[in-house]
Amino acid sequence: MYPVPAKENLKPEIGVRSLTLAIINITAGSGIFVIPAIIAEGLGATAIIAYFVCGALIFLIGLCFAEVGSKTTASGGVYTYIETAFGPFAGFLANNIYWIGGSVLSDAAIANGLADTLKYLFPLLGNEIFRALFLFFIFGSLALLNIRSVKNGVRFIEFATLGKLIPMIVLVIVGARFVAPENLRWVTSPTIANIGTASLLLFFAFLGLEGPLSNGGEIKNPKRTVPLGIFFGVSGVLVLYIAIQLVTQGVLGDGIAAHKTAPLAAVAGIAFGKSGTILIIAATTLSMLGALGGELLSIPRILFAGARDGLMPKPLAKVHPRFFTPYIAIAFYAGLGFLFAISGGFKQLATIASAAVLIIYLGVVLATLKLRKNNPTTTEKTFRVPGGIIVPLIATGGIVWLLSNLTKPELTGIAIFILVFSFIYLLTKLVVRQR
C-alpha cells in the first residue's frame, strides 16, 4: 500500500456493486443528452468511431486508476494519487485544475446544456437576457438549497438520479424500432483531425470515473473492488452511450443537425409523440439539475477545507450560524459557475472541461509509472496493470493526442491557468515560512 494518513476514522462500506453503480450514475447523464447531435454534425454516421476512441482510452485510463486505487486506502482520489507520486506542488495544481476546470467549467457547460434543452419548449431562452436570468435562477436556487441544509441537497440528488437512467434505457429500446438502416450508412470518410476534435468534446460525456474513487477510505477490499467496479462501470456507460448514438443517428439521419440542442427529445417525439418529448426533456432537466446539485453539495467543501487549512481565503471557511453549512464557499462556487455559464456556450465549456480533466488523468497515468518505480515489489497482493508499462504509455499517448486538438487560445488559457496557480502556491509557501 502507498503511504496513507494514520487514521481517517471512515467505515469501509463500498463494495463492487456500489462502486459500479456510483460510476455509472455519476458518468452517464448530463452530456449524453446533448452531445450526440454535436458529434454527428461533423462526422455523420461515422461519429460512432469517436465513441470507440473515447471508450478505449477511458478503459486504459481506468486500468491505471485501478492500479493506484487498489493500493490506496486514503480518501482524496486523483489528488491523493498525484500528490503521493509527485509531491505537494503537483497535488496543489491537480486539486485546483480539477475543481475549477473539471467542476466549475463542467457545471457551466451543463447549465448551458440545460438552457439549450429547455429552449425546445421555451424558445425565449434563446434570448441572451432571459437566458442569463434563467442561469442566475438555477445557480441561485441550488446554492440556497444547499446553504439551508445538507439533507435537502442529498435528497434532491437522490430524486434526480431516479429520473435519469430509466428514460434513457426505455428510449433506446423503443426508439430502435424507428431506426432506418440507411441513416447508419457511412457516406463520408472520417479523418484523424475531425475524429480527434469530436473525441475531445465527446470525452466530456465520459467524465466522472474519478469521482467515486475519492471515497478511498470507505472502499472495502480496494485491491478487488476498485478494478472490478471500474471495469463494470465503464463497460455499462460505454454500451449505453453507443446504443444512444446509434438510435439517435438511425432515427434522425441527416436531420440530426436540426436538433443540436435536444436530439434525444426529438427521437422521443418520433417514438412516443409529444408526451415522449416532454418525458425526455423532463429526464434531461432532472439529470442536469442533479449533476449541478451534486457539485454544489460536494465541491464547496474542498474550498472550505482549503480555507480552514490556510490555503485559501479565510472567509470561505465560515459556517452559517443557523444552518451549519459553509455558506460563503457555496455562494462563491455558485457565483463562479454562473459567470462562466453566461460567458460561454456548451460546446466551448465542455471542450475546456474535458481538457482540464484529461490533464488530471494524465497525472494519474504518470503516477502509476512513478509509484510502480518507487515500489517495484510489494508483499501485499494488489491489482497491477498487465503488460508492464505498455498500457500507461498508450494511455499517455492517447491523452496527449486528444489535447493536441485544442485550439491555440484554449492551450494558452490552460497554460496561463497553471502559471497563475504555480505563483499562488509559491506565494503561499513564502507566507507560511515567514509565519
C-alpha positions, 0 to 999 in steps of 0.5 A, a space after each residue: 500500500 502507498 503511504 496513507 494518513 494514520 487514521 481517517 476514522 471512515 467505515 469501509 462500506 463500498 463494495 463492487 456493486 456500489 462502486 459500479 453503480 456510483 460510476 455509472 450514475 455519476 458518468 452517464 447523464 448530463 452530456 449524453 443528452 446533448 452531445 450526440 447531435 454535436 458529434 454527428 454534425 461533423 462526422 455523420 454516421 461515422 461519429 460512432 468511431 469517436 465513441 470507440 476512441 473515447 471508450 478505449 482510452 477511458 478503459 486504459 485510463 481506468 486500468 491505471 486508476 485501478 492500479 493506484 486505487 487498489 493500493 490506496 486506502 486514503 480518501 482524496 482520489 486523483 489528488 491523493 494519487 498525484 500528490 503521493 507520486 509527485 509531491 505537494 506542488 503537483 497535488 496543489 495544481 491537480 486539486 485546483 485544475 480539477 475543481 475549477 476546470 473539471 467542476 466549475 467549467 463542467 457545471 457551466 457547460 451543463 447549465 448551458 446544456 440545460 438552457 439549450 434543452 429547455 429552449 425546445 419548449 421555451 424558445 425565449 431562452 434563446 434570448 441572451 437576457 432571459 437566458 442569463 436570468 434563467 442561469 442566475 435562477 438555477 445557480 441561485 436556487 441550488 446554492 440556497 438549497 444547499 446553504 439551508 441544509 445538507 439533507 435537502 441537497 442529498 435528497 434532491 440528488 437522490 430524486 434526480 438520479 431516479 429520473 435519469 437512467 430509466 428514460 434513457 434505457 426505455 428510449 433506446 429500446 423503443 426508439 430502435 424500432 424507428 431506426 432506418 438502416 440507411 441513416 447508419 450508412 457511412 457516406 463520408 470518410 472520417 479523418 484523424 483531425 475531425 475524429 480527434 476534435 469530436 473525441 475531445 468534446 465527446 470525452 466530456 460525456 465520459 467524465 466522472 470515473 474519478 469521482 467515486 474513487 475519492 471515497 478511498 477510505 470507505 472502499 472495502 477490499 480496494 485491491 478487488 473492488 476498485 478494478 472490478 467496479 471500474 471495469 463494470 462501470 465503464 463497460 455499462 456507460 460505454 454500451 449505453 452511450 453507443 446504443 444512444 448514438 446509434 438510435 439517435 443517428 438511425 432515427 434522425 439521419 441527416 436531420 440530426 443537425 436540426 436538433 443540436 440542442 435536444 436530439 434525444 427529445 426529438 427521437 422521443 417525439 418520433 417514438 412516443 409523440 409529444 408526451 415522449 418529448 416532454 418525458 425526455 426533456 423532463 429526464 434531461 432537466 432532472 439529470 442536469 439539475 442533479 449533476 449541478 446539485 451534486 457539485 454544489 453539495 460536494 465541491 464547496 467543501 474542498 474550498 472550505 477545507 482549503 480555507 480552514 487549512 490556510 490555503 485559501 481565503 479565510 472567509 470561505 471557511 465560515 459556517 452559517 450560524 443557523 444552518 451549519 453549512 459553509 455558506 460563503 464557499 457555496 455562494 462563491 462556487 455558485 457565483 463562479 459557475 454562473 459567470 462562466 455559464 453566461 460567458 460561454 456556450 456548451 460546446 466551448 465549456 465542455 471542450 475546456 472541461 474535458 481538457 482540464 480533466 484529461 490533464 488530471 488523468 494524465 497525472 494519474 497515468 504518470 503516477 502509476 509509472 512513478 509509484 510502480 518505480 518507487 515500489 517495484 515489489 510489494 508483499 501485499 497482493 494488489 491489482 497491477 496493470 498487465 503488460 508492464 508499462 505498455 498500457 500507461 504509455 498508450 494511455 499517455 499517448 492517447 491523452 496527449 493526442 486528444 489535447 493536441 486538438 485544442 485550439 491555440 487560445 484554449 492551450 494558452 488559457 490552460 497554460 496561463 491557468 497553471 502559471 497563475 496557480 504555480 505563483 499562488 502556491 509559491 506565494 503561499 509557501 513564502 507566507 507560511 515560512 515567514 509565519 
